[in-house]
Amino acid sequence: ENIHNFVSGIPECDHFIIHARNCILKGLSPAKNRTIPPLKYHYVYNLTKDFPDKKFSLNGHVQDVSQTKEIFTENESLFGVMI
């Protein structure tokens, strides 16, 4: 819900890069924050459906071209990914 409000609240922006993992600010090191909180790719996929006029790029543990192809197969509405 918060991310929907954020996207809706900036109508001038047409491209959002969304990190698919929550950051836990207390109790985890930066390294553990990159592995312990679960990835939520479906949050980004849902945004592409809810805001078809916006572009969304997924950021979150994408490691190679093969995985990138899988992600685009799962959701052709994505604009990009960060590796």
Secondary structure as GFF3:
##gff-version 3
##sequence-region A 1 83
A	DSSP	alpha_helix	2	8	.	.	.	ID=ss1
A	DSSP	beta_strand	15	19	.	.	.	ID=ss2
A	DSSP	alpha_helix	30	33	.	.	.	ID=ss3
A	DSSP	alpha_helix	41	50	.	.	.	ID=ss4
A	DSSP	beta_strand	55	59	.	.	.	ID=ss5
A	DSSP	alpha_helix	65	74	.	.	.	ID=ss6
A	DSSP	beta_strand	80	82	.	.	.	ID=ss7
###
